[in-house]
Amino acid sequence: MPKRVDHEERRAQIAEALIQVAGRRGLHAVGMRDVAAEAGVSLRLVQYYFETKEKLLFYGLQHLTDRFTARVSARLAGAGPDPGPRATVEALLLASLPTDEESRTFHLLYSSYAILSVTDGALAAQPFIDNPDAAENALTGLLEQAQQAGLADPDADARTEAISLLAMAATMGTSILVGQRSPESTIAVLRHHLDRIFTPAETPGRGAVST
């Protein structure tokens, strides 16, 4: 009896190959033939599942986002059953920093996708991500939750602080990639700003997120 093919598993295999080869060579330099070779499948099979490079890139972006979500979840799981809003915010921010090979690949490729979505006609015709304000909304909600619980500065504007933290993490993540700044110094800066927002009631002893 022939083995039943799990199409989603095969799609994920190809998307993972895209991420691996793009992490080494850069997203702009990757072709479908390169991805097929990395995945150990035929070019025809890649074309069967994705038809065009643009469709493969969009599926790869979703796969990359799913990996990031799993990375955040793993950090939160390590912070205990009730990490609190500060530890949750810290997990979201630190997961996006290129502090190891996994997160380096995420930051590099996510930035590359953003640039390609502006300069590539086929990609620019579609939204870069379905919900571009998801991270901003999540951080804003966490900061508001902390304010209501007396764990953060009640006079701070939660939306503005969320935007600032995300912009800071993205910019300093790039500075890590190019060797301007070390991961340790970047994390110290982020925690400095979190100390400014959050009150001492929630300190990194209970529910702290490790680097």
C-alpha positions as CSV (number, residue, x, y, z in Angstrom):
1,M,0.0,0.0,0.0
2,P,1.5,3.3,-1.0
3,K,2.5,5.7,1.8
4,R,0.1,8.5,2.3
5,V,1.6,11.9,1.8
6,D,1.1,14.6,4.5
7,H,0.9,17.7,2.3
8,E,1.2,20.1,5.2
9,E,4.2,18.3,6.5
10,R,5.8,18.5,3.0
11,R,5.0,22.2,2.7
12,A,6.6,22.8,6.1
13,Q,9.6,20.8,5.0
14,I,10.1,23.0,1.9
15,A,9.4,26.2,3.9
16,E,12.1,25.1,6.4
17,A,14.5,24.5,3.6
18,L,13.8,28.1,2.3
19,I,14.6,29.5,5.7
20,Q,17.8,27.5,6.1
21,V,19.2,28.4,2.7
22,A,18.0,32.1,2.9
23,G,19.6,32.4,6.3
24,R,23.0,31.5,4.8
25,R,22.7,33.3,1.4
26,G,20.1,36.0,1.9
27,L,16.5,35.9,0.8
28,H,17.0,37.9,-2.4
29,A,19.6,35.3,-3.7
30,V,17.4,32.2,-3.1
31,G,15.6,30.4,-6.0
32,M,13.2,27.5,-6.1
33,R,15.9,25.2,-7.3
34,D,18.1,26.1,-4.3
35,V,15.2,25.3,-2.0
36,A,14.5,22.0,-3.7
37,A,18.2,21.0,-3.3
38,E,18.1,22.0,0.4
39,A,14.9,20.1,1.0
40,G,16.2,17.0,-0.9
41,V,13.2,17.0,-3.3
42,S,12.8,17.8,-6.9
43,L,12.2,21.3,-8.4
44,R,9.0,20.0,-9.9
45,L,7.7,19.1,-6.4
46,V,8.4,22.6,-5.1
47,Q,6.6,24.0,-8.1
48,Y,3.7,21.6,-7.5
49,Y,3.2,22.9,-4.0
50,F,3.9,26.6,-4.6
51,E,3.8,27.3,-8.3
52,T,5.7,30.6,-8.0
53,K,8.6,31.9,-5.9
54,E,6.3,34.6,-4.5
55,K,3.9,32.0,-3.2
56,L,6.8,30.1,-1.6
57,L,8.0,33.3,0.0
58,F,4.7,34.1,1.5
59,Y,4.3,30.6,2.9
60,G,7.9,30.8,4.2
61,L,7.0,34.1,6.0
62,Q,4.1,32.4,7.7
63,H,6.3,29.5,8.7
64,L,8.9,31.9,10.1
65,T,6.2,33.7,12.1
66,D,5.0,30.3,13.5
67,R,8.5,29.6,14.6
68,F,8.8,32.9,16.3
69,T,5.5,32.3,18.1
70,A,6.8,28.9,19.3
71,R,10.0,30.6,20.5
72,V,8.0,33.1,22.6
73,S,5.9,30.4,24.0
74,A,9.0,28.4,25.1
75,R,10.4,31.5,26.8
76,L,7.1,32.0,28.7
77,A,6.9,28.4,29.7
78,G,10.3,28.7,31.2
79,A,9.2,31.7,33.2
80,G,6.7,29.7,35.3
81,P,2.9,29.3,35.3
82,D,2.2,33.0,36.0
83,P,5.0,35.1,34.6
84,G,3.2,38.4,34.9
85,P,3.1,41.3,32.4
86,R,6.7,42.4,32.7
87,A,8.1,38.9,32.1
88,T,5.7,38.5,29.2
89,V,6.7,41.8,27.6
90,E,10.4,40.8,28.1
91,A,9.8,37.4,26.4
92,L,8.3,39.0,23.4
93,L,11.1,41.5,23.0
94,L,14.0,39.2,23.7
95,A,12.6,36.5,21.4
96,S,13.0,38.9,18.4
97,L,16.7,39.8,19.2
98,P,19.3,37.9,17.2
99,T,21.1,36.4,20.2
100,D,21.5,32.8,18.8
101,E,21.4,31.1,15.4
102,E,17.6,30.6,15.5
103,S,16.8,34.2,16.4
104,R,19.5,35.6,14.1
105,T,17.8,33.8,11.2
106,F,14.4,35.1,12.2
107,H,15.6,38.7,12.5
108,L,17.6,38.6,9.2
109,L,14.8,37.0,7.2
110,Y,12.0,39.0,8.7
111,S,13.9,42.2,7.8
112,S,14.5,40.9,4.3
113,Y,10.8,40.1,3.8
114,A,9.9,43.6,4.9
115,I,12.3,45.1,2.3
116,L,11.2,42.8,-0.5
117,S,7.5,43.6,0.2
118,V,8.3,47.2,-0.7
119,T,10.6,46.6,-3.7
120,D,9.2,43.4,-5.3
121,G,6.1,44.1,-7.4
122,A,4.5,40.7,-6.8
123,L,5.1,40.8,-3.1
124,A,4.1,44.5,-2.8
125,A,0.7,43.7,-4.3
126,Q,-0.2,41.7,-1.2
127,P,0.0,42.7,2.5
128,F,3.3,42.0,4.2
129,I,1.5,40.5,7.2
130,D,-2.2,40.0,7.9
131,N,-2.2,41.9,11.2
132,P,0.7,44.4,11.3
133,D,-0.4,45.8,14.6
134,A,-0.6,42.5,16.5
135,A,2.6,42.9,18.5
136,E,1.9,46.5,19.2
137,N,-1.6,45.7,20.4
138,A,-0.3,42.8,22.6
139,L,2.3,44.9,24.3
140,T,-0.1,47.7,24.8
141,G,-2.6,45.3,26.5
142,L,0.1,43.9,28.7
143,L,1.3,47.4,29.8
144,E,-2.3,48.5,30.5
145,Q,-2.8,45.3,32.5
146,A,0.3,46.1,34.5
147,Q,-0.9,49.7,35.1
148,Q,-4.3,48.4,36.4
149,A,-2.5,46.0,38.8
150,G,-0.2,48.8,40.1
151,L,2.8,47.2,38.5
152,A,3.6,50.0,36.0
153,D,3.7,53.8,35.9
154,P,0.1,54.9,35.8
155,D,1.0,58.1,33.9
156,A,2.7,56.3,31.1
157,D,1.0,56.1,27.7
158,A,0.8,52.4,27.1
159,R,0.5,52.6,23.3
160,T,3.4,55.0,23.0
161,E,5.6,52.8,25.3
162,A,4.7,49.7,23.3
163,I,5.6,51.4,20.0
164,S,8.9,52.6,21.5
165,L,9.9,49.2,22.8
166,L,9.2,47.4,19.6
167,A,11.1,50.0,17.5
168,M,14.0,49.8,20.0
169,A,14.1,46.1,19.8
170,A,14.0,46.1,16.0
171,T,16.7,48.7,15.6
172,M,19.0,47.2,18.2
173,G,18.5,43.8,16.7
174,T,19.9,45.1,13.5
175,S,22.8,46.6,15.3
176,I,23.6,43.1,16.8
177,L,23.5,41.6,13.3
178,V,26.1,44.1,11.9
179,G,28.3,43.8,15.0
180,Q,27.8,47.3,16.3
181,R,26.4,46.1,19.6
182,S,26.6,42.9,21.7
183,P,23.4,40.9,22.7
184,E,24.3,41.5,26.4
185,S,24.4,45.3,26.0
186,T,21.2,45.3,24.0
187,I,19.4,43.3,26.6
188,A,20.7,45.7,29.3
189,V,19.3,48.7,27.4
190,L,15.9,47.0,27.0
191,R,15.7,46.1,30.7
192,H,16.7,49.7,31.6
193,H,13.6,50.9,29.8
194,L,11.4,48.2,31.3
195,D,12.7,49.3,34.7
196,R,11.6,52.8,33.9
197,I,8.1,51.6,32.9
198,F,7.4,49.0,35.5
199,T,7.4,49.5,39.3
200,P,9.7,47.6,41.6
201,A,6.7,45.5,42.7
202,E,7.4,43.2,39.7
203,T,11.1,42.6,39.7
204,P,13.1,40.0,37.7
205,G,13.1,37.4,40.5
206,R,9.5,36.2,40.1
207,G,8.7,35.1,36.6
208,A,12.0,36.5,35.1
209,V,12.8,35.6,31.6
210,S,16.4,34.4,31.0
211,T,18.5,35.6,28.1
